[in-house]
Amino acid sequence: MTTRENGNETASSEGAVTVSEAGSGTYTQQITVGNHRLVADEPRPIGDDAGPTPYDLLLAGLGACTSMTLRMYADRKGWPLDGVRVTLRHSRIHAEDCVHCETTKGWINHVDRDIELTGALDESQRQRLLQIADHCPVHQTLTSEIDITTSLK
């Protein structure tokens, strides 16, 4: 199924994310996810800073998935989790500084993920939730082998 949007014909497919140039700035992108519209851009002076960067969006996906996973687990267990806050930062580090990495030379991508849990949780519940954070599907995707197929339309 195709739809017309802003004079452009776009493919509409359930579960698909479509990204196209917004036309309003050098790198500004329009992201369509179902009925939702987002904008991505690069910060000044490279872009117009009209939205989060692609890495910001990647971190947002990981943070949202982490928080949702912890909420689902705590609710299922009946634990008194009042709130979850996940703060993430992306950087690149020397591979030799990564103790658990297979790569030993050059640079690797690094994500710091800080999780703040509020509620009357005991220490064993807090530690279990910290372990469960690594079971969020986005975390598992980012830490597994990924196969991306690219085709030209």
Accessible surface in RSA format (square Angstrom, percent):
REM  Atomic radii and reference values for relative SASA: ProtOr
REM  Chains: A
REM  Algorithm: Lee & Richards
REM  Probe-radius: 1.40
REM  Slices: 20
REM RES _ NUM      All-atoms   Total-Side   Main-Chain    Non-polar    All polar
REM                ABS   REL    ABS   REL    ABS   REL    ABS   REL    ABS   REL
RES MET A   1   174.79  90.5 115.42  76.4  59.37 141.4  91.86  78.1  82.93 109.9
RES THR A   2    84.19  59.9  61.99  62.8  22.20  52.9  36.75  49.4  47.44  71.7
RES THR A   3    55.81  39.7  49.99  50.7   5.82  13.9  49.28  66.2   6.53   9.9
RES ARG A   4   164.25  69.0 133.45  68.0  30.80  73.3  66.79  91.3  97.46  59.1
RES GLU A   5    45.71  26.2  40.10  30.3   5.61  13.3  24.41  47.2  21.30  17.4
RES ASN A   6   135.53  93.5  92.83  89.7  42.70 102.8  35.49  85.4 100.04  96.7
RES GLY A   7    57.30  70.7   0.00   N/A  57.30  70.7  31.40  86.2  25.90  58.0
RES ASN A   8    85.15  58.7  81.74  79.0   3.41   8.2  17.38  41.8  67.77  65.5
RES GLU A   9   114.69  65.8  85.18  64.4  29.51  70.3  20.66  40.0  94.03  76.8
RES THR A  10    30.87  22.0  25.63  26.0   5.24  12.5  25.94  34.8   4.94   7.5
RES ALA A  11    72.41  66.6  58.69  90.6  13.72  31.2  58.69  82.6  13.72  36.3
RES SER A  12    47.64  40.3  32.32  43.1  15.32  35.3  11.90  25.3  35.74  50.1
RES SER A  13    68.83  58.2  50.87  67.9  17.96  41.4  33.78  71.9  35.05  49.1
RES GLU A  14   183.94 105.6 143.62 108.7  40.32  96.0  65.91 127.5 118.03  96.4
RES GLY A  15    80.88  99.7   0.00   N/A  80.88  99.7  43.28 118.8  37.59  84.2
RES ALA A  16    41.26  37.9  27.01  41.7  14.26  32.4  34.57  48.7   6.69  17.7
RES VAL A  17    91.22  60.0  62.30  56.4  28.92  69.7  62.30  54.1  28.92  78.4
RES THR A  18    45.18  32.1  41.36  41.9   3.82   9.1  32.19  43.2  12.99  19.6
RES VAL A  19    83.11  54.7  54.23  49.1  28.88  69.6  54.23  47.1  28.88  78.3
RES SER A  20    48.49  41.0  42.43  56.6   6.06  14.0  34.07  72.5  14.42  20.2
RES GLU A  21   130.33  74.8 110.84  83.9  19.49  46.4  35.88  69.4  94.45  77.1
RES ALA A  22    43.20  39.7  10.26  15.8  32.94  74.9  14.93  21.0  28.26  74.9
RES GLY A  23    72.77  89.7   0.00   N/A  72.77  89.7  38.97 106.9  33.81  75.7
RES SER A  24    90.95  76.9  52.16  69.6  38.79  89.4  53.83 114.6  37.12  52.0
RES GLY A  25    23.16  28.6   0.00   N/A  23.16  28.6  11.97  32.9  11.18  25.0
RES THR A  26    96.42  68.6  73.22  74.2  23.20  55.3  47.88  64.3  48.54  73.4
RES TYR A  27   104.83  48.9 102.09  58.1   2.74   7.1  59.51  44.7  45.32  55.9
RES THR A  28     4.40   3.1   3.86   3.9   0.54   1.3   2.95   4.0   1.45   2.2
RES GLN A  29    43.80  24.5  43.80  32.0   0.00   0.0  19.87  42.3  23.93  18.2
RES GLN A  30    40.06  22.4  39.47  28.8   0.58   1.4  12.87  27.4  27.18  20.6
RES ILE A  31    13.72   7.8  13.72  10.2   0.00   0.0  13.72   9.9   0.00   0.0
RES THR A  32    29.36  20.9  28.18  28.6   1.18   2.8  21.98  29.5   7.38  11.2
RES VAL A  33    53.66  35.3  53.46  48.4   0.20   0.5  53.46  46.4   0.20   0.5
RES GLY A  34    59.04  72.8   0.00   N/A  59.04  72.8  44.32 121.6  14.72  33.0
RES ASN A  35   146.05 100.7 118.87 114.9  27.18  65.4  26.45  63.7 119.59 115.6
RES HIS A  36   122.59  67.0 119.36  83.0   3.23   8.3  72.90  75.1  49.69  57.8
RES ARG A  37   116.71  49.0  89.04  45.4  27.66  65.9  45.64  62.4  71.07  43.1
RES LEU A  38    83.58  46.5  79.35  56.8   4.23  10.6  83.58  58.7   0.00   0.0
RES VAL A  39    52.59  34.6  47.05  42.6   5.55  13.4  47.05  40.9   5.55  15.0
RES ALA A  40     4.82   4.4   4.81   7.4   0.01   0.0   4.82   6.8   0.00   0.0
RES ASP A  41     2.73   1.9   0.00   0.0   2.73   6.5   2.62   6.2   0.11   0.1
RES GLU A  42    55.17  31.7  55.17  41.7   0.00   0.0  15.11  29.2  40.06  32.7
RES PRO A  43    57.74  42.1  57.27  52.2   0.47   1.7  57.27  47.3   0.47   2.9
RES ARG A  44   167.78  70.4 146.82  74.8  20.96  49.9  57.52  78.6 110.25  66.8
RES PRO A  45   135.79  99.0 106.41  97.0  29.38 106.8 111.33  91.9  24.46 152.0
RES ILE A  46   112.44  64.0  93.18  69.4  19.26  46.4 100.40  72.3  12.05  32.7
RES GLY A  47     6.25   7.7   0.00   N/A   6.25   7.7   1.10   3.0   5.14  11.5
RES ASP A  48    55.35  38.8  50.45  50.2   4.90  11.6  13.79  32.5  41.56  41.4
RES ASP A  49    83.92  58.8  64.12  63.8  19.80  46.8   1.04   2.4  82.88  82.7
RES ALA A  50    57.48  52.8  23.86  36.8  33.62  76.5  35.36  49.8  22.12  58.6
RES GLY A  51    18.23  22.5   0.00   N/A  18.23  22.5  14.30  39.2   3.93   8.8
RES PRO A  52    60.05  43.8  51.48  46.9   8.57  31.1  59.17  48.9   0.88   5.5
RES THR A  53    27.88  19.8  27.88  28.3   0.00   0.0  24.52  32.9   3.35   5.1
RES PRO A  54    77.87  56.8  69.93  63.7   7.94  28.8  72.62  60.0   5.25  32.6
RES TYR A  55   107.50  50.2 106.79  60.8   0.71   1.9  74.71  56.1  32.80  40.4
RES ASP A  56    65.94  46.2  60.70  60.4   5.24  12.4  14.43  34.0  51.51  51.4
RES LEU A  57    51.33  28.6  42.64  30.5   8.69  21.9  43.00  30.2   8.33  22.4
RES LEU A  58    73.77  41.1  64.96  46.5   8.81  22.1  72.06  50.6   1.71   4.6
RES LEU A  59    18.26  10.2  18.23  13.0   0.04   0.1  18.26  12.8   0.00   0.0
RES ALA A  60    58.18  53.5  44.22  68.2  13.96  31.8  55.07  77.5   3.11   8.2
RES GLY A  61    31.92  39.4   0.00   N/A  31.92  39.4  29.52  81.0   2.40   5.4
RES LEU A  62     7.51   4.2   7.51   5.4   0.00   0.0   7.51   5.3   0.00   0.0
RES GLY A  63     6.99   8.6   0.00   N/A   6.99   8.6   6.18  17.0   0.81   1.8
RES ALA A  64    47.35  43.5  36.20  55.9  11.14  25.4  44.93  63.3   2.41   6.4
RES CYS A  65    16.67  12.6  13.42  15.0   3.25   7.6   7.54  19.1   9.14   9.9
RES THR A  66     0.00   0.0   0.00   0.0   0.00   0.0   0.00   0.0   0.00   0.0
RES SER A  67    32.59  27.5  32.49  43.4   0.10   0.2  13.16  28.0  19.43  27.2
RES MET A  68   116.49  60.3 112.19  74.2   4.30  10.2  90.67  77.1  25.82  34.2
RES THR A  69    23.27  16.6  21.47  21.8   1.81   4.3  16.98  22.8   6.30   9.5
RES LEU A  70     0.19   0.1   0.19   0.1   0.00   0.0   0.19   0.1   0.00   0.0
RES ARG A  71    77.12  32.4  77.12  39.3   0.00   0.0  43.44  59.4  33.68  20.4
RES MET A  72   126.20  65.4 118.87  78.7   7.32  17.4  90.06  76.6  36.13  47.9
RES TYR A  73    21.81  10.2  20.76  11.8   1.04   2.7  14.01  10.5   7.79   9.6
RES ALA A  74     0.00   0.0   0.00   0.0   0.00   0.0   0.00   0.0   0.00   0.0
RES ASP A  75    86.68  60.7  64.64  64.3  22.05  52.1  29.43  69.3  57.25  57.1
RES ARG A  76   175.37  73.6 139.66  71.2  35.71  85.0  76.10 104.0  99.28  60.2
RES LYS A  77   106.40  51.9  79.97  49.1  26.42  62.9  28.26  25.4  78.14  83.2
RES GLY A  78    65.03  80.2   0.00   N/A  65.03  80.2  34.53  94.8  30.50  68.3
RES TRP A  79    51.26  20.6  40.32  19.5  10.95  25.7  25.72  13.7  25.55  41.4
RES PRO A  80    59.67  43.5  47.17  43.0  12.50  45.5  59.62  49.2   0.05   0.3
RES LEU A  81     9.70   5.4   0.00   0.0   9.70  24.4   0.00   0.0   9.70  26.1
RES ASP A  82   114.50  80.2  81.82  81.4  32.68  77.3  26.48  62.3  88.01  87.8
RES GLY A  83    20.85  25.7   0.00   N/A  20.85  25.7  20.84  57.2   0.01   0.0
RES VAL A  84    33.54  22.1   2.64   2.4  30.90  74.5   3.47   3.0  30.07  81.5
RES ARG A  85   160.15  67.2 155.18  79.1   4.97  11.8  42.35  57.9 117.80  71.4
RES VAL A  86    28.77  18.9   2.85   2.6  25.92  62.5   2.85   2.5  25.92  70.3
RES THR A  87    59.65  42.4  56.29  57.1   3.36   8.0  45.56  61.2  14.09  21.3
RES LEU A  88    30.70  17.1  10.48   7.5  20.22  50.8  10.48   7.4  20.22  54.4
RES ARG A  89   114.03  47.9 110.72  56.4   3.32   7.9  71.29  97.4  42.75  25.9
RES HIS A  90    50.22  27.4  23.06  16.0  27.17  69.5  13.13  13.5  37.09  43.2
RES SER A  91    47.48  40.1  40.45  54.0   7.02  16.2  42.14  89.7   5.33   7.5
RES ARG A  92   131.43  55.2 112.68  57.4  18.74  44.6  42.59  58.2  88.83  53.8
RES ILE A  93    43.25  24.6  40.48  30.2   2.77   6.7  43.25  31.1   0.00   0.0
RES HIS A  94    83.26  45.5  82.74  57.5   0.52   1.3  50.01  51.5  33.25  38.7
RES ALA A  95     1.22   1.1   0.00   0.0   1.22   2.8   0.00   0.0   1.22   3.2
RES GLU A  96   140.25  80.5 106.37  80.5  33.88  80.7  35.24  68.2 105.01  85.7
RES ASP A  97    94.55  66.2  67.18  66.9  27.36  64.7  24.47  57.6  70.07  69.9
RES CYS A  98    30.47  23.1  17.95  20.0  12.52  29.4   3.82   9.7  26.65  28.7
RES VAL A  99   135.66  89.3 101.71  92.1  33.95  81.8 109.42  95.1  26.25  71.2
RES HIS A 100   174.20  95.2 139.89  97.2  34.30  87.8 101.44 104.5  72.76  84.7
RES CYS A 101    44.85  33.9  24.82  27.7  20.02  47.1   9.78  24.8  35.06  37.8
RES GLU A 102   175.53 100.8 144.57 109.4  30.95  73.7  65.42 126.5 110.11  89.9
RES THR A 103    68.99  49.1  59.38  60.2   9.61  22.9  33.64  45.2  35.35  53.4
RES THR A 104    92.00  65.4  81.93  83.1  10.07  24.0  60.82  81.7  31.18  47.1
RES LYS A 105   173.01  84.4 159.13  97.6  13.88  33.0 107.13  96.4  65.88  70.2
RES GLY A 106    47.67  58.8   0.00   N/A  47.67  58.8  34.43  94.5  13.24  29.7
RES TRP A 107   131.36  52.7 107.98  52.3  23.39  54.9  80.58  43.0  50.78  82.4
RES ILE A 108    30.17  17.2  25.34  18.9   4.83  11.6  30.17  21.7   0.00   0.0
RES ASN A 109    83.94  57.9  61.83  59.8  22.11  53.2  21.10  50.8  62.85  60.7
RES HIS A 110    60.63  33.1  57.35  39.9   3.28   8.4  41.54  42.8  19.08  22.2
RES VAL A 111    53.81  35.4  30.72  27.8  23.08  55.6  30.72  26.7  23.08  62.6
RES ASP A 112    57.37  40.2  54.26  54.0   3.11   7.3   8.27  19.5  49.10  49.0
RES ARG A 113    53.61  22.5  25.94  13.2  27.67  65.9   8.12  11.1  45.49  27.6
RES ASP A 114    74.27  52.0  69.26  68.9   5.01  11.8  29.42  69.2  44.85  44.7
RES ILE A 115    40.13  22.8   6.13   4.6  34.00  82.0   6.88   5.0  33.26  90.2
RES GLU A 116    96.04  55.1  90.60  68.5   5.44  12.9  37.28  72.1  58.75  48.0
RES LEU A 117    18.02  10.0  10.50   7.5   7.52  18.9  10.50   7.4   7.52  20.2
RES THR A 118    64.34  45.8  61.38  62.2   2.96   7.1  56.96  76.5   7.38  11.2
RES GLY A 119    28.53  35.2   0.00   N/A  28.53  35.2   6.30  17.3  22.23  49.8
RES ALA A 120    88.20  81.1  57.65  89.0  30.55  69.5  71.20 100.3  17.00  45.0
RES LEU A 121    18.42  10.3   0.00   0.0  18.42  46.3   0.76   0.5  17.65  47.5
RES ASP A 122    78.18  54.8  68.92  68.6   9.25  21.9  44.43 104.6  33.74  33.7
RES GLU A 123   111.14  63.8 104.29  78.9   6.85  16.3  64.87 125.5  46.27  37.8
RES SER A 124    80.46  68.0  65.72  87.7  14.74  33.9  54.75 116.6  25.71  36.0
RES GLN A 125    29.53  16.5  28.87  21.1   0.65   1.6   5.71  12.2  23.81  18.1
RES ARG A 126    77.50  32.5  75.42  38.4   2.08   5.0  14.92  20.4  62.58  37.9
RES GLN A 127    87.35  48.8  87.02  63.6   0.33   0.8  35.13  74.8  52.22  39.6
RES ARG A 128    92.61  38.9  90.63  46.2   1.98   4.7  29.93  40.9  62.67  38.0
RES LEU A 129     0.12   0.1   0.02   0.0   0.10   0.3   0.12   0.1   0.00   0.0
RES LEU A 130    95.92  53.4  91.22  65.3   4.70  11.8  92.36  64.9   3.56   9.6
RES GLN A 131   102.37  57.2  94.38  69.0   7.99  19.0  36.42  77.5  65.95  50.0
RES ILE A 132    11.79   6.7  11.79   8.8   0.00   0.0  11.79   8.5   0.00   0.0
RES ALA A 133     0.14   0.1   0.14   0.2   0.00   0.0   0.14   0.2   0.00   0.0
RES ASP A 134    68.04  47.7  63.39  63.1   4.65  11.0  14.64  34.5  53.40  53.3
RES HIS A 135    98.32  53.7  88.86  61.8   9.45  24.2  60.56  62.4  37.76  43.9
RES CYS A 136     0.00   0.0   0.00   0.0   0.00   0.0   0.00   0.0   0.00   0.0
RES PRO A 137    86.83  63.3  84.09  76.7   2.74  10.0  85.73  70.8   1.10   6.9
RES VAL A 138    49.46  32.5  48.52  43.9   0.94   2.3  49.46  43.0   0.00   0.0
RES HIS A 139    36.69  20.1  36.50  25.4   0.18   0.5  21.32  22.0  15.37  17.9
RES GLN A 140    85.29  47.7  81.89  59.8   3.40   8.1  28.98  61.7  56.32  42.7
RES THR A 141    73.10  52.0  68.92  69.9   4.18  10.0  46.19  62.0  26.91  40.7
RES LEU A 142    67.74  37.7  42.37  30.3  25.37  63.8  42.37  29.8  25.37  68.3
RES THR A 143    96.77  68.8  58.06  58.9  38.71  92.2  55.75  74.9  41.02  62.0
RES SER A 144    63.51  53.7  43.41  57.9  20.10  46.3  43.47  92.6  20.04  28.1
RES GLU A 145   173.94  99.9 137.30 103.9  36.64  87.2  59.76 115.6 114.18  93.2
RES ILE A 146    86.47  49.2  55.87  41.6  30.60  73.8  58.85  42.4  27.62  75.0
RES ASP A 147   131.25  91.9 100.41  99.9  30.85  72.9  38.59  90.8  92.67  92.4
RES ILE A 148   140.33  79.9 110.32  82.2  30.01  72.3 113.23  81.5  27.11  73.6
RES THR A 149   122.14  86.9  89.69  90.9  32.45  77.3  70.90  95.2  51.25  77.5
RES THR A 150   124.37  88.5  91.35  92.6  33.02  78.7  74.63 100.2  49.74  75.2
RES SER A 151    81.64  69.0  53.43  71.3  28.21  65.0  42.54  90.6  39.10  54.8
RES LEU A 152   181.07 100.8 148.43 106.2  32.64  82.1 149.61 105.1  31.46  84.7
RES LYS A 153   225.27 109.9 157.31  96.5  67.96 161.8 134.00 120.6  91.27  97.2
END  Absolute sums over single chains surface
CHAIN  1 A    11153.5       8644.6       2508.9       6026.0       5127.5
END  Absolute sums over all chains
TOTAL         11153.5       8644.6       2508.9       6026.0       5127.5
